[in-house]
Amino acid sequence: MQPFSLSTIINHPCFTPILLPIRQKIIISIISAAFAGVATLIAYQCLVYLVAEQSVIWLYRTMLFFILGAILGGISLWLAHNAENQFAKQLQLALINKALHIPKHTLSKYNNHSLRRLLSEDVSELHYMVAHLPAELSVLCVVPIFSAGFLFYYLGAKAIWVLLPGIMASLYYLWMVPYINQRDGVGRMQTMKNMIDALNDYTRGVSINRIFGQDKGALENYRQSSDNFLYQMNLWIKKVVLPASFAVSLLQAVATFTIAYIIAKNLDMASLLGVIFFSLAVVTPALRLGHGLDYVITGRTAASRIITFLSLPNLPYGEQLLPKVSLSFNIKNLSFSLENRKIFHQLNYEFPRGEITILTGQSGVGKSSLLSILAGQEVPNSGEVYINKVAIYELSQEEQKKHILFIPQHHAVIASSIRDNMHLFVQTATDIQLLNALQKVHLNKDLNFPTHQLSGGEKQRLILAIVLLSTAQIILLDEPMSALDRQATNELLALLENFVKQHKKILIMITHDHSLIPKFSSHLHLSSYQSEGENSHE
Ligand SMILES: Nc1ncnc2c1ncn2[C@@H]1O[C@H](COP(=O)(O)OP(=O)(O)OP(=O)(O)O)[C@@H](O)[C@H]1O
């Protein structure tokens, strides 16, 4: 992806609401940085007078302006970092918020690794652009002008000769180095990406690689790509870093010193010192900025990824509220396609209250997709999901969450304690209530028990305990008993049936177990749209 330009990033509607609150701090930081630069230059001038007159008053003035420069520089840095922290926090919240509001299949295009990268690495890669770049640009505008002014004061028109090496070094640093960098940058970035990918593949796949005896191969991949990365970095140091540092030290410092000495040798010692100070000071802001330009390139790439994510369309939400009792739940003419492939077409069904509805159909037919649509987490192409005759997208997200408990097939249990997992769904339940629910599903574990040590069947029991505690009227479960044996399935189904009947809930459950079909009077069967042209229900 071609990174967006800086002006597109700053003016993008996703970024402006996050940048606006920190605008004031950034402006004050920019002004403080410029004044800090000027105060330091004045301190240099006082130093020249101190050398010339050797009086205490110039010593005090020199100290005063150096201290003033340091204080203003400190204020500038503090404000910029404070603003950047605020910016990073708001940006992370915006990203998390976006992840909660986009359709499920859009979110599934981002794996855990790329989501984590967006939230952590990409946000921190904007650090330089927010906390340093504005101040460095302002110093680059102000300090060279003042330095040149002082030089003209000492040398008149001849100052142009002493300025030349500084100007050339600055141009080399700000134009040539980024050009060379960019020319080789894509290859270098690719090598770095290969190495990170190899590392991620290795760490992510370590347990699977062990099963297939591929762990040595994965490690070898990582070793090769890190060797390649080292080779590329050494090449970059040879081609870019060394010539740049030679240019800066020889061209700027040595040439400036020589020219300044030749031109100003008739001046007194103090003025010669002034000439050298100010001609060296011309280039300092350019060096600082030049060093940061690398971060601007990576920052622009990170910002482009963030903007692309924040621009994804949200799920539709409304403001409607629902009554607490007597819910009806039905779908009307529901059709859904993914990547231009029709999954199901014109589905109609009324889900009865106080009963379990089972949802069946062969693998890949669209059962999980239908469940996501029923939960309001996916948008159908046409048709509606109605709760109490209100279309689901007219409800607010909070209202949907209040009335619907949706537990997808994967990722339903997070790696933490049993208590944490239960509190995710039922925040107000006491420990006694949690333990009661666990007891009903025959999961005899402590609330602090780590969930990564639970078996597949035990995780499903934990989910069912959560269902028993939930106050939601509509419960959507994706294969909740697939890891349980026949006896446990029958016991837990009986428990669920009672619970649903007693509390007049609507429970829809995907199953591949066809022996369960006769047990339930409400049954929605999805057939493949491609092979049969329509979906059926019983
Ligand atoms: N994020 C996605 N992007 C594109 N296609 C997808 C995505 N998720 C699922 N699909 C496709 O949509 C179709 C329906 O998938 P879905 O998971 O709803 O089927 P399912 O009936 O629940 O399958 P299973 O019983 O195997 O869990 C499948 O063919 C699947 O390949």
PDBQT file of the ligand as one rigid body, heavy atoms in Angstrom, charges set to zero:
ROOT
HETATM    1  N1  LIG A 601     -14.618 -13.986   6.676  1.00  0.00    +0.000 N 
HETATM    2  C1  LIG A 601     -15.020 -14.654   5.612  1.00  0.00    +0.000 A 
HETATM    3  N2  LIG A 601     -14.739 -14.199   4.373  1.00  0.00    +0.000 NA
HETATM    4  C2  LIG A 601     -15.142 -14.869   3.274  1.00  0.00    +0.000 A 
HETATM    5  N3  LIG A 601     -15.847 -16.016   3.320  1.00  0.00    +0.000 NA
HETATM    6  C3  LIG A 601     -16.151 -16.519   4.517  1.00  0.00    +0.000 A 
HETATM    7  C4  LIG A 601     -15.755 -15.858   5.730  1.00  0.00    +0.000 A 
HETATM    8  N4  LIG A 601     -16.205 -16.594   6.776  1.00  0.00    +0.000 NA
HETATM    9  C5  LIG A 601     -16.843 -17.658   6.227  1.00  0.00    +0.000 A 
HETATM   10  N5  LIG A 601     -16.804 -17.608   4.894  1.00  0.00    +0.000 N 
HETATM   11  C6  LIG A 601     -17.412 -18.564   3.960  1.00  0.00    +0.000 C 
HETATM   12  O1  LIG A 601     -18.810 -18.469   4.106  1.00  0.00    +0.000 OA
HETATM   13  C7  LIG A 601     -19.415 -19.742   4.053  1.00  0.00    +0.000 C 
HETATM   14  C8  LIG A 601     -20.308 -19.949   5.281  1.00  0.00    +0.000 C 
HETATM   15  O2  LIG A 601     -19.457 -20.039   6.422  1.00  0.00    +0.000 OA
HETATM   16  P1  LIG A 601     -20.048 -20.377   7.854  1.00  0.00    +0.000 P 
HETATM   17  O3  LIG A 601     -18.935 -20.360   8.838  1.00  0.00    +0.000 OA
HETATM   18  O4  LIG A 601     -21.208 -19.503   8.109  1.00  0.00    +0.000 OA
HETATM   19  O5  LIG A 601     -20.550 -21.892   7.599  1.00  0.00    +0.000 OA
HETATM   20  P2  LIG A 601     -21.043 -22.979   8.650  1.00  0.00    +0.000 P 
HETATM   21  O6  LIG A 601     -22.279 -23.570   8.060  1.00  0.00    +0.000 OA
HETATM   22  O7  LIG A 601     -21.171 -22.394  10.013  1.00  0.00    +0.000 OA
HETATM   23  O8  LIG A 601     -19.837 -23.992   8.607  1.00  0.00    +0.000 OA
HETATM   24  P3  LIG A 601     -19.347 -25.066   9.736  1.00  0.00    +0.000 P 
HETATM   25  O9  LIG A 601     -20.485 -25.988  10.009  1.00  0.00    +0.000 OA
HETATM   26  O10 LIG A 601     -18.217 -25.766   9.046  1.00  0.00    +0.000 OA
HETATM   27  O11 LIG A 601     -18.906 -24.278  10.919  1.00  0.00    +0.000 OA
HETATM   28  C9  LIG A 601     -18.286 -20.761   3.983  1.00  0.00    +0.000 C 
HETATM   29  O12 LIG A 601     -18.239 -21.251   2.661  1.00  0.00    +0.000 OA
HETATM   30  C10 LIG A 601     -17.041 -20.004   4.332  1.00  0.00    +0.000 C 
HETATM   31  O13 LIG A 601     -15.958 -20.449   3.560  1.00  0.00    +0.000 OA
ENDROOT
TORSDOF 0
